[in-house]
């Protein structure tokens, strides 16, 4: 038996890959539905792989996972679109745009420098002195993707137990015993895909110590009357000292335009709402890209919390994926923030390979 803790996109993708190889798999999640924390608070963007350091797991698994994800969505009929995106820069930001192009090339992601006429044809309301076009970026409906992953897992005889928090993880002669309020489950391997709680699960299992730093991102939306100002995905050039890709526009398949996310490191892993930013905080970054937008065109949207493996004083931490050095019966799948959704199927195959000793 392999127990996967966490039924977000990473946990379900790992469980699916293991079950399809013939392993007996049980997924545990304390919530009553899949992806209740990070996954369903995700923007749904399928990333092309433009931003991550060469050789990092984020770079490699994003590019690998992207094509796996498009193929899966087509087969499983998950609503999605390979719409492409613009990364736009203003005068003085040329060096930052060049850095994006360099990182993309190193990762094997396609980007093309485009001129103002190209931008104007695709996004006539967007201000851009310079831009890159990423043809492989897209968007998917996250809830449908989670449902398709779970359906594949169940079809391969996997089990998902919702409303099942993990109370303890105990050593056993040939593995671990996962203790829930209703049962004791003997496992040869435990996959820790617990998202915001992965550090606590690792400690429970006697694994390597690490810290998850909760980082809240907040969204605004364009009012229905202003949605036509944006046609697709538009990103600013990332600030070299920033913690995110910047406040950007994501157009969904039903026509909504999400604006965000912002970045706020905090201590509370459950706090999605306290001290939310006012709508005024979005006006300046929106107008930097979309001069025609007005405060009256904006509405407050949802929020999510990223599970970062680095504090606010640092800029980057890679995914933590691998067999634990202290407890070989524990496999860590931690720090799965962006591009975790895009990389999820590749993460699943990597973890299945680790379990099989490949």
N, C-alpha and C positions, 0 to 999 in steps of 0.2 A: 504494500500500500504506500502511495505517495500522497501526502497531505499538502495542499497549496493553501496558504493563508492569505486571503484577499481576493475578492471577485471583481476587481477592476480590469481594465483592458490587459494589463501585464499578467495578472494572475490567471485570468481566463485563457489568454493566449498560451501561457505555459502549460496549463492543465490540458488544453486541447491538443497541443503538440505531443505531450506525454501519452495521453489516452490513444491518440492515433498511432502511436508506436506499440501499443499493446499493454501499457502499464495500467494498473488499477489506481485510479485517481479520485480523490475527494477534495473538493474546494470548500473552505469555511469562510463565512463572512458574517460580521456582527449585524449588518443591516438586512433589511427585508427585500432588497433588490440589488442587481449588479451595478457596480460603479457609482455607488451613492455618494462617495466623497470626491476624489479628484477627477475621475473619468467623465462624469456627467456635468462637471463644472468646466469642462475643456471647451476650447473654441471650435474643435472639430477640424482644424486645418491639417491637411496632409502635407507635411513639409518635404521639400526637395532635398535638403541637406546642405544648405548654403553657409551655415554659421559656425560650425563646430571644428575644433582643432584637428588637424590631420592626424590620423592614427588613433583618435579617441573612439571609444565605443559609441558615443553619440553620433559621430560622423559615419562610421561604418554601418551601424545598425539602422540608422535613418535611411541611407541610400538603399540598403538591402530590403529593409522593411517596406519602404515606399512602394516598390513594384509588387511585392507580395500582397500588400494591402489593396492596391488597385485591382489585382487579379481576383482576390478574395471577394471584394465588394461586388465585382461583376458577376461572379459565380453565385454568390449568396443573395444577390439582389438587394444589397445595402444601398440606399440612396446616396449618391456621391457624384462629384464632378471633378474632372481634371481641367480646371479653368485657367491655370497659370496665375502669376502674381507679378506686380510691379514693386520693385524696391527703389524708392525715389530719394534723391538728394538735392540739396540746394547748393548754391555757390558757396564754396568754402568747405564742403563736405566730400569733395572728390576723393580724398585719400581714404576716407572711411568706406566709400563705395568700392574702391579698388581692393580693400581688404576683404570685403564680401566676395568679390569675384575670385580672388586668390584662394580663399578657403573653399569655395565651391569647386573650383578646378581640382584642388588637392583631394577632395572627397569623391570626385567623379560625378558631380551634379552639374547640369547644364544651366548656364546663364548667358545672356547676350546683352551687351550694351545697346541701348536704344536712344533715339533722339526725341526731341520735344514733339515732333509730329506723330511719332508712334504712341507716345503717352496721350496726346490730345485725341487721337483716334479711338483709343480704348477707354480713357478716363478724362473726358473733356473738362471736368470740374476740378481736377487735381493739379496742384502746383508742383512742378518738377523742373529743375534746371538740368538734371542728369538722372539717368535711371538704368536699372537692369531689369531684364525680363526673364522670369523663371517659368518655363512652359510646363514643368512637372509638378508644380504646387497645385493642391486641390482642396476639397472640403468633403466631409462625410457627415452623415447623421449618426451621432455617437450612440444613442440609445439603440438604434437598429443594428449597429455593429456589435454592441455588447450582446444583444439578443441572438445574433447569428453565431457568435463565438460560443455562447452557452448551448445553442442547439447542436452545433457540431460536437461539442464535448459530450452532451447527453447521448447523441447518436453513437458515440464511440464507447458507451457504457460508463462514462464519467458521472460523478455524483456532485451536486452542489447543495450545501446546507446553508440556507440563509437564516438570519436571526440566531447565529451560533457564534458567540464571542469565545475567544481562547482565554482560558483562565490560568493555565500553566502549561509548561512543556517540560516533561521529566525525562531523564536518561533511562534507557532500556538496554538490555544486552546487545541487541542487534539494530538499534535505531533510537527512536524517541517515542514518547507517549504524549499525545496532545490531549489536554484535558479541557472539556467544555462543560457547561452547566448540566448537560444530559448524558454525556458519554466520555469514555476514555478510548482514544483511537491510537492503535499501534501503527507506527510508520517507519519504514526503512529510511525514508528521506522526507524532510519538511522543506518546502519552498517558501521562503519568506518574501511575499509580495504584498506586504501589509501597508504600503503607501506611507501615509503620515505617521504610522505607528510602527514602522519597520525597525526602528532602533529599540523600541521596547520589546518587540517580539524576539529580536536577536538576544537581548539581555535575558529574557525568559528561558531561551534555549541554551544559554551558556556560550553564545557565539561572540564573535569579535565586537568590541564596543565601537559605536559610532553615534553621531547625533544627527537627527533630522531637524532642520531649521524651517519652521512654517513660514511661508511667504505668501501673503494674500494678494490677489490680483482682482481689481474691480473693473466693471464694464459699464459703459453707457451705450445707448442705442440711438440711431436716428429715428425721429418721428416718422410715421407712415408717410406723411406728406413730403418728407425730404429724402426718402430712400433712393429716388432716382438720381441723386447727386453722385452716388457711387455705384459702379457696375460690377465690381469684382473684388479681388484681394489687393489691398494697397498697404505697403509697409514703409515706414521711414527707414533711413539708413541707421543701423544700430549705433548708439553712442559708445565710444570705445571704453568708457568707464562705467557703463550701465550694467544692470542685472537682467535685462530682458531685451526683446527685439523692438521695444518702443511701442507706444500706443498706435495701433493700426486698425484698419478697416477690414472686416470679414463679412462678406455677403453670403447669406445662407440660401439654400434652395427655395425657401418660401419667400425670399425677398427681403428679410430683415437685414439690417446692417449693424453689426456689433462693433463697438469702439473700445479698445483696450487690449490687454489688461495693464493695469498699473502695477507697481511693485511696493509692497510694504512688509518688511520682516516683522514678525511678532512672536510672542511666546505661546499663545493659545492655539492649539490645533483644531479647535472647534468654533472659533470666532469668525464668522462670515459677515457680521453685520455691525458690530460696535464701531463707532466713530467712522462710519462710511464717508467717503469723500463727497462733497457737494457737487452738483452739476457744473458749477463754475470752474472746478478743477480740470474739466475736460475741454473747456472752450479754447484755450490757447493751443494745445497740441492738435486739436481738430482743425482749427483755422490755419495752422502752419501747413497742412496738407490740402485743406479744403476751404479756401478763402470765402466761398459763398455761404458756408454754414453759419448759422446764428445760434445763440444760446437757446432760443425758442425752438430750434430744430432738434434739441437733445433731450433724451430721457434717461434716467438712471436705469441700469440693467442689473444683472446678477453679479456674483463674485465667486471666486474659487481660491483654494489654498494649495500652493505648490509644495512638494516635499523636497526641499533642497538639502544637499549634503555639504553646503558651505555657508558660513555666516555672511552678514551684510558687508563685512570688511574684505571679503574675497569675491572674485568674479566668476570663477568656473570650478565645477566639480563634475567628474564624469559619472556615468551610471556605475553602480556597484553590483556587478553580476559575477557570481562564481561560488565555488564550494568554500565554505567557511574554514578558516585556518585553525580555529579552536575546536570546532565541532564538525567533523566530516559528514555527518548526517544532515547538516543544514546547508541549504543553498540560498545565498543572498540575492535578492532582486530588488535593490533599494535605490532611492534617489531617482525614481523614474518620472521625472518631470519632462517638459518638452525637450526632445521630440519623442516622448515615450509612446504616445498614441500611434504615430507613424511607424515607430520601430517595433511595435508590440509583437507582430508575428515573427519577426527576426529574433526578438528576445526569446520568444517561446521555443524556437528551434535551437537556439544556443543553449538554453537550459536543458532541453531534452537531450542534447548532445553531451552535456556535462554529466547528467544522470547515467547515460549509457557508457560513459568513459571514453568518449570520442576525443 
